Amino acid sequence: MALVVKVLLILVSLALIAVVLLQSGRSAGLSGAISGGAEQIVGKQKARGVDALLGKLTVIFAVVFILLAIAVAYFVG
């Protein structure tokens, strides 16, 4: 049982890392200044949906990660 929980913890941690890295930064920086207003009008709606999904996935993976970490500590210790 402990081995299964450890493997799940590793998989969830890798998924959490991937989801966090896929999220866009809060500020657009220099690329936002160069692209101008067209990106704000056309591309924002789609990006907002993807960012919202990635935000929800981050919360879900973080909660599962914490629960699995507690389970590993319980089974091992």
Backbone as numpy.savetxt, mean C-alpha at the origin, in Angstrom:
# Nx Ny Nz CAx CAy CAz Cx Cy Cz
1.61 -25.03 12.29 0.79 -23.84 12.29 1.65 -22.58 12.29
2.72 -22.61 13.07 3.61 -21.45 13.13 4.26 -21.19 11.78
4.59 -22.25 11.06 5.22 -22.08 9.75 4.26 -21.43 8.76
3.00 -21.82 8.80 2.00 -21.25 7.91 1.82 -19.76 8.20
1.78 -19.40 9.47 1.61 -17.99 9.84 2.83 -17.18 9.44
4.01 -17.76 9.57 5.23 -17.06 9.17 5.27 -16.82 7.66
4.86 -17.82 6.89 4.84 -17.66 5.43 3.82 -16.61 5.03
2.63 -16.63 5.67 1.63 -15.61 5.40 2.13 -14.22 5.77
2.86 -14.12 6.87 3.42 -12.83 7.28 4.40 -12.30 6.24
5.22 -13.17 5.69 6.18 -12.75 4.67 5.45 -12.29 3.41
4.42 -13.04 3.00 3.67 -12.67 1.80 2.93 -11.35 1.98
2.32 -11.17 3.13 1.59 -9.93 3.39 2.56 -8.75 3.49
3.73 -8.97 4.07 4.70 -7.88 4.17 5.20 -7.46 2.79
5.42 -8.42 1.91 5.84 -8.09 0.54 4.72 -7.35 -0.20
3.49 -7.78 -0.01 2.36 -7.09 -0.64 2.22 -5.67 -0.10
2.42 -5.50 1.20 2.34 -4.16 1.80 3.42 -3.25 1.25
4.61 -3.76 1.10 5.70 -2.98 0.53 5.37 -2.57 -0.90
4.84 -3.51 -1.68 4.52 -3.21 -3.08 3.42 -2.16 -3.18
2.39 -2.27 -2.34 1.29 -1.31 -2.41 1.75 0.08 -2.00
2.60 0.16 -0.99 3.10 1.46 -0.56 3.98 2.09 -1.64
4.80 1.28 -2.29 5.66 1.82 -3.34 4.88 2.24 -4.59
3.73 1.64 -4.83 2.92 2.00 -5.99 2.16 3.30 -5.80
2.02 3.75 -4.58 1.28 4.99 -4.34 2.08 6.19 -4.83
1.35 7.18 -5.33 2.01 8.39 -5.77 2.27 9.29 -4.58
3.24 10.16 -4.72 3.56 11.08 -3.65 2.47 12.11 -3.46
2.46 12.78 -2.33 1.43 13.79 -2.04 1.63 15.04 -2.88
2.85 15.35 -3.22 3.10 16.52 -4.06 3.63 16.06 -5.41
3.19 16.72 -6.44 3.59 16.31 -7.78 5.03 16.72 -8.08
5.52 17.73 -7.39 6.90 18.16 -7.60 7.09 18.84 -8.94
8.25 18.67 -9.53 8.58 19.34 -10.78 7.75 18.82 -11.94
7.43 17.54 -11.95 6.64 16.99 -13.05 5.24 17.58 -13.08
4.68 17.88 -11.93 3.37 18.52 -11.88 3.41 19.95 -12.40
4.50 20.62 -12.18 4.64 22.00 -12.65 4.82 22.03 -14.17
5.48 21.03 -14.72 5.73 21.01 -16.16 4.47 20.61 -16.92
3.72 19.63 -16.42 2.57 19.13 -17.17 1.43 20.13 -17.22
1.32 21.00 -16.27 0.35 22.07 -16.32 -1.06 21.65 -15.96
-2.03 22.41 -16.46 -3.42 22.23 -16.07 -4.11 21.06 -16.75
-3.62 20.60 -17.89 -4.29 19.51 -18.59 -4.29 18.24 -17.74
-3.23 17.98 -17.06 -3.15 16.80 -16.19 -4.13 16.92 -15.04
-4.31 18.12 -14.54 -5.22 18.32 -13.42 -6.66 18.08 -13.83
-7.01 18.44 -15.05 -8.39 18.29 -15.50 -8.66 16.86 -15.98
-7.79 16.32 -16.81 -8.04 15.03 -17.45 -7.62 13.86 -16.58
-6.42 13.91 -16.04 -5.85 12.73 -15.40 -6.14 12.58 -13.92
-6.72 13.57 -13.28 -6.91 13.52 -11.84 -7.95 12.50 -11.41
-9.05 12.38 -12.16 -10.13 11.49 -11.74 -9.67 10.05 -11.71
-8.96 9.62 -12.72 -8.47 8.25 -12.77 -7.42 8.01 -11.70
-6.52 8.97 -11.53 -5.47 8.83 -10.52 -6.06 8.81 -9.12
-7.10 9.59 -8.91 -7.72 9.64 -7.59 -8.33 8.28 -7.25
-8.93 7.61 -8.23 -9.51 6.29 -8.01 -8.45 5.25 -7.69
-7.35 5.30 -8.42 -6.27 4.35 -8.17 -5.63 4.63 -6.82
-5.42 5.89 -6.50 -4.82 6.23 -5.21 -5.73 5.85 -4.05
-7.03 6.00 -4.25 -7.98 5.60 -3.20 -7.94 4.09 -2.98
-7.88 3.34 -4.08 -7.80 1.89 -3.97 -6.50 1.47 -3.28
-5.40 2.08 -3.66 -4.12 1.73 -3.04 -4.10 2.13 -1.57
-4.76 3.22 -1.22 -4.85 3.62 0.19 -5.63 2.60 1.01
-6.75 2.13 0.45 -7.55 1.12 1.15 -6.78 -0.20 1.28
-6.08 -0.59 0.22 -5.29 -1.81 0.28 -4.16 -1.70 1.30
-3.59 -0.51 1.43 -2.54 -0.30 2.42 -3.07 -0.52 3.83
-4.24 0.02 4.11 -4.84 -0.16 5.44 -5.14 -1.63 5.70
-5.71 -2.31 4.70 -6.05 -3.72 4.87 -4.80 -4.56 5.12
-3.78 -4.37 4.28 -2.55 -5.14 4.45 -1.85 -4.81 5.77
-1.92 -3.56 6.21 -1.29 -3.19 7.48 -1.99 -3.87 8.66
-3.32 -3.92 8.63 -4.05 -4.58 9.71 -3.76 -6.07 9.73
-3.75 -6.71 8.54 -3.45 -8.13 8.47 -2.01 -8.39 8.92
-1.09 -7.49 8.54 0.30 -7.63 8.96 0.43 -7.60 10.48
-0.24 -6.66 11.12 -0.17 -6.55 12.58 -0.75 -7.79 13.25
-1.90 -8.25 12.74 -2.51 -9.45 13.32 -1.64 -10.68 13.14
-1.01 -10.82 11.98 -0.11 -11.95 11.77 1.15 -11.84 12.62
1.64 -10.64 12.82 2.82 -10.47 13.69 2.50 -10.87 15.12
1.31 -10.51 15.57 0.89 -10.93 16.92 0.74 -12.44 16.98
0.19 -13.05 15.92 0.03 -14.51 15.89 1.38 -15.21 15.89
2.35 -14.68 15.16 3.70 -15.27 15.18 4.31 -15.18 16.57
4.14 -14.05 17.21 4.67 -13.90 18.57 3.99 -14.85 19.53
2.70 -15.10 19.34 1.96 -16.02 20.20 2.41 -17.46 19.99
2.55 -17.89 18.72 2.90 -19.27 18.44 4.36 -19.58 18.73
5.24 -18.64 18.50 6.68 -18.86 18.71 7.04 -18.70 20.17
6.50 -17.66 20.81 6.89 -17.35 22.18 6.08 -18.01 23.18
